[in-house]
Amino acid sequence: MTHIRAKLLVIIIAIAITGYGCTLIEAVPKPEEVLKYPLGKTDLRIGMTKQEVESRWGKPDSISKVQDLNRWKDPREMWVYHAQTGIPIDADYLSKSRKLYFDGSYLTDIDSK
């Protein structure tokens, strides 16, 4: 009887380990997506914090305060990421210069040059 319990316990542990390992696997991108974004995607979303943006794209090339009364009533902080020349693929800010605007700690606008 103890031998059967030991086998059953080993089977339950093996199933639990296998099931847990499968939850850690991320979705595999489609081949078309890999060709379009070979370096992966690091999408930014309006509402992200400065820390979230910096963790995905690194430190900006420049930071300044801007005021555009046609767009906002208060000044915004503008982060600029300059495109890297010679990259023939779409790799987020590496392919196109981007201007990110923050109201306090939160991303409010994204512009491409």
C-alpha positions as a Python dict, from the first residue, in 0.01 Angstrom:
ca = {
    (1, 'M'): (0, 0, 0),
    (2, 'T'): (285, 243, 80),
    (3, 'H'): (447, 160, -254),
    (4, 'I'): (130, 267, -440),
    (5, 'R'): (109, 590, -241),
    (6, 'A'): (472, 671, -321),
    (7, 'K'): (411, 616, -696),
    (8, 'L'): (96, 827, -680),
    (9, 'L'): (284, 1106, -501),
    (10, 'V'): (561, 1102, -766),
    (11, 'I'): (301, 1121, -1046),
    (12, 'I'): (121, 1414, -879),
    (13, 'I'): (450, 1603, -829),
    (14, 'A'): (553, 1541, -1193),
    (15, 'I'): (217, 1670, -1320),
    (16, 'A'): (239, 1978, -1096),
    (17, 'I'): (593, 2061, -1213),
    (18, 'T'): (501, 2013, -1579),
    (19, 'G'): (188, 2225, -1546),
    (20, 'Y'): (374, 2505, -1369),
    (21, 'G'): (651, 2507, -1630),
    (22, 'C'): (398, 2547, -1912),
    (23, 'T'): (254, 2861, -1752),
    (24, 'L'): (594, 3031, -1781),
    (25, 'I'): (614, 2989, -2159),
    (26, 'E'): (531, 3309, -2346),
    (27, 'A'): (337, 3312, -2669),
    (28, 'V'): (563, 3245, -2964),
    (29, 'P'): (538, 3524, -3224),
    (30, 'K'): (428, 3446, -3578),
    (31, 'P'): (701, 3442, -3848),
    (32, 'E'): (558, 3760, -4008),
    (33, 'E'): (586, 3940, -3676),
    (34, 'V'): (946, 3826, -3630),
    (35, 'L'): (1035, 3955, -3978),
    (36, 'K'): (870, 4291, -3912),
    (37, 'Y'): (1004, 4330, -3556),
    (38, 'P'): (1320, 4115, -3531),
    (39, 'L'): (1430, 4294, -3214),
    (40, 'G'): (1089, 4241, -3055),
    (41, 'K'): (820, 4494, -2969),
    (42, 'T'): (828, 4730, -2678),
    (43, 'D'): (496, 4903, -2718),
    (44, 'L'): (433, 5213, -2514),
    (45, 'R'): (85, 5307, -2403),
    (46, 'I'): (-65, 5636, -2293),
    (47, 'G'): (-84, 5638, -1914),
    (48, 'M'): (246, 5457, -1856),
    (49, 'T'): (474, 5603, -1591),
    (50, 'K'): (817, 5749, -1666),
    (51, 'Q'): (972, 5446, -1497),
    (52, 'E'): (782, 5205, -1722),
    (53, 'V'): (888, 5396, -2035),
    (54, 'E'): (1251, 5412, -1925),
    (55, 'S'): (1255, 5040, -1843),
    (56, 'R'): (1143, 4962, -2200),
    (57, 'W'): (1332, 5222, -2406),
    (58, 'G'): (1612, 5332, -2173),
    (59, 'K'): (1707, 5690, -2094),
    (60, 'P'): (1593, 5951, -2349),
    (61, 'D'): (1843, 6143, -2562),
    (62, 'S'): (1705, 6472, -2429),
    (63, 'I'): (1446, 6603, -2183),
    (64, 'S'): (1290, 6949, -2194),
    (65, 'K'): (981, 7143, -2085),
    (66, 'V'): (744, 7249, -2364),
    (67, 'Q'): (423, 7447, -2379),
    (68, 'D'): (177, 7410, -2666),
    (69, 'L'): (-143, 7599, -2583),
    (70, 'N'): (-315, 7442, -2886),
    (71, 'R'): (-273, 7098, -2728),
    (72, 'W'): (-255, 7150, -2350),
    (73, 'K'): (-319, 7423, -2100),
    (74, 'D'): (-14, 7335, -1886),
    (75, 'P'): (351, 7273, -1985),
    (76, 'R'): (460, 6914, -2048),
    (77, 'E'): (789, 6736, -2013),
    (78, 'M'): (912, 6615, -2353),
    (79, 'W'): (1144, 6316, -2386),
    (80, 'V'): (1315, 6273, -2723),
    (81, 'Y'): (1452, 5944, -2855),
    (82, 'H'): (1653, 5995, -3176),
    (83, 'A'): (1639, 5735, -3453),
    (84, 'Q'): (1951, 5530, -3512),
    (85, 'T'): (2063, 5556, -3874),
    (86, 'G'): (2130, 5252, -4083),
    (87, 'I'): (1868, 5025, -3927),
    (88, 'P'): (1665, 4879, -4216),
    (89, 'I'): (1397, 4730, -3992),
    (90, 'D'): (1111, 4860, -3780),
    (91, 'A'): (1255, 4859, -3430),
    (92, 'D'): (1043, 5109, -3238),
    (93, 'Y'): (1231, 5429, -3158),
    (94, 'L'): (1548, 5292, -3320),
    (95, 'S'): (1384, 5334, -3663),
    (96, 'K'): (1204, 5668, -3615),
    (97, 'S'): (1271, 5955, -3378),
    (98, 'R'): (999, 5981, -3116),
    (99, 'K'): (884, 6257, -2885),
    (100, 'L'): (708, 6148, -2569),
    (101, 'Y'): (511, 6395, -2359),
    (102, 'F'): (449, 6358, -1987),
    (103, 'D'): (205, 6539, -1760),
    (104, 'G'): (365, 6483, -1424),
    (105, 'S'): (468, 6118, -1413),
    (106, 'Y'): (235, 5987, -1685),
    (107, 'L'): (276, 5953, -2061),
    (108, 'T'): (12, 6159, -2240),
    (109, 'D'): (123, 6180, -2607),
    (110, 'I'): (361, 6008, -2851),
    (111, 'D'): (480, 6184, -3169),
    (112, 'S'): (697, 6049, -3453),
    (113, 'K'): (926, 6284, -3644),
}
